[in-house]
Amino acid sequence: MNPGRSAREHAVVLQAASICLQYPDDHVRAMLPIVRAAIEALPGGDPRDRLEAFLAETATMAPRALAEHYVRVFDTRRRCCLYLTWWSDGETRRRGSSLAALKSRYRASGVELDSTELPDYLPVVLEFAATADLGGGLTLLQEHRAGLELLRLALLDAATPYAAPVQAVCALLPGPSPDDVAAAKALARSGPPREQVGLELAPFGAIPAGGPR
């Protein structure tokens, strides 16, 4: 965990990013004022700046235009994949084992997924970290740091506001973010920086991760 931020600040950023990265249906858009208020209560810094930028940019888009943009980014661009084990396992049988292991980790923290999304869906992982097991969730994100950084770079390349929530999450993790794809792939070979933490704190109410569109 970034030692310059409190557990609550980490949890608020993770919860906010979880909501921002979901398909912008009526339910998600209705939660954005809550997200905005929670972010405004954070101290200054890169995570707050990134999330505020996302909210400001998407607020100028009509709901239908934002929804269509989301589909173009996440449903038609293979490199903009929100499923973490896809980055490490691809479409292989090994991925099934990774998903099962992830569910077991959730259960060990007292969480049974009620979402119909897969357990490696980034908004679900962020929700788990924010409201159930902050230390375990951050460790999980660190384990998938290379894929997370490749996603960040792909979203920046796509020139989408959805890069900002991922940037906010990466800013919470130990060590600087890679500057390019080659550096992110090198991170995959060497392994991400690890920092053991053991903190639990719900940020601003239990807001469930969204189901499928």
N, C-alpha and C positions, 0 to 999 in steps of 0.2 A: 504494500500500500504506500502511496506517496506520503512521506512523513509530514509534508507541509499542509496536509488537509485532514480534517477530522473524519471519523467514521460516518457521521451524518452527512457531511458534504459529499463523500464518495457515494453514499447510498442515494442521495437526491439526484446526482448526475446520472447514475446508472438507471434509476427509475425513469427519469426524464427521457434519456436516450432510448429506453425500451419502448416508451409510448411513441416517440417521434419516428421510430423506424418501422412502425406498423402501418398497414394499409390505411390510408386516411378516410375511413368511412365516417358515418355520422357519430358513432360512439367515440372514436379516437379524436375527432375534431372537437367534440364537446369537452374532452378532458384537457385540451390545450391551455385554457385559461388557468387551470390548476397548476399545470406544468410551468407556465410563465411565472406565476406568483412564487412558486417554489424556487425557481432559478434566480429570480430577482432578489431573494433572500440570501443567496450565496455570496461569499466574498469574491472579489474580482479574481480573474485568472483565465487561462485558456479554456478550460471546460465550460465555464459560464459564458465566455465570449462566443464560443462555437455554437452552443445551444441557442443563445439569443439571436445569433445571425440566422440560424435555421428558422426559428419562429418568425423573425421579421420578413425573411424572403418568402416563405410559404404563405404568410398572411396576405400577400399581394396577389396570390393565385386563386382563381375561382375553384370551388370544390371539385367540379368535374375535371378541370384542367390539371389540378394537383393529382387526382386519382389516375388520370391517364398518364401523367408523367411518371408516377410510381410504377405503373405496369411496364412502361417502356424501359425503365431503369432496371427493375428487379426481375421481370418476367421474360425479357428478351435479350438481356446481356448476361451471358454465362459467367463472366468474370465478376459480376456484381451479385454473388451468391451469399445469402444471409444464413446459410446452414454451415456451421463451423466444421463439422466432420467431413463435409465435401472437400474442403481445402486440404485436409490431411489424408483422406482415404479415397476420395473420388467415388465413382459408382462401382465399388467393389464389394465383395462379400464381407470384407473386413469392416466396412462401415456399419453393417448390422450389429457386429459385436461392440463397436464403439458407442452406438446409440443405446444398446442394452446396458453397457457399463455406466453411461451417463445417467440413465434412469436410476440405477442402483445408487449412484452418488447423491441424487436428489432424495431418494428414500432414506439414506443414512442421515440426512439433515432434517428428516421429518416432513418431507414434501412429496406428495403424490400429485403428479401432473393432472389437472382437470382440463387442460387445453388439448384440442385435437391436433395442434401443431407438433412437429417432431421436437425432441428434447434439445437438439442442437441449434434450433432456430434462435438467432441472436437475440431478438426481443425476449424470448423465454429465458435464456441464460442470464440476461441483464436483470430481468424481474426476479429471478432466483437469488442473484447476488444482492440485489437491493433490499429484499424483504424477508429472506429466509436465512441465508448464510453468506455474509459479506466476505469473510475470509476465504471460504471455500469457493465462492463465485469468482473472486479475483484470481485465485490460483488457477481455476478453470480457464479464465480468459488469458492468463499468462501462458498456459500450456498451448493455447491456440493463437498465440501472439502473431506468428508468421502469417497465418490465414487472415487474421484480423487486419494486419497491416497491408496485405495484398488487396483486401476488400477496400480499405481506405484509399489506396492508390488508384484502384479501378474507378471508384466513385469520383475522385478528383478528376480523373481523365474524362469521365462522362460529364463533367461540369454540372453536377447536380447538387442542390442544397442538402441532399441526403448524405453527402460526405461529412457534413459538420457534426452530426451526432456520433458518427464513428470516430472522428477526430477527437471528440470530447472524451470518449471511452479510452482511446489509446493514450491520451494525456494523463490518465490516472495510473497507468501501469509503469513499473520501474524501467528506467533507461529511456533514451530518446527513440522516437519513431524513425525507421529507415527512410532514407530520402528517395529511394527508387526501388524498382522491382528486384534488381540484382541484390541489393542489400537485404530486402525482405526474404528472398530465397536463401541467402546466406544465413539469416536468422533461423530459418527452418532447419538448416543443417546443424547449427551450433546449439540451438535451443534458446528459449527466451530467458531474460533475467528472472530469477525467482526470489520471492520474499514471502516468508511465512507470516500470515496474520491470522488472528482469531477473534474477529469482532462481528457482532450481530446487531443490526439496528434497522428498523423499518423507517423509511424516510418521511413520507407524507401520506400515510394511508395505504392500505393494500389495494392496489389497482391491478387487476388481473391482466395478464398478457392476452392479446387478442387471438381469436381462432382464425381459421382460414377464411379467405374472402369468398 
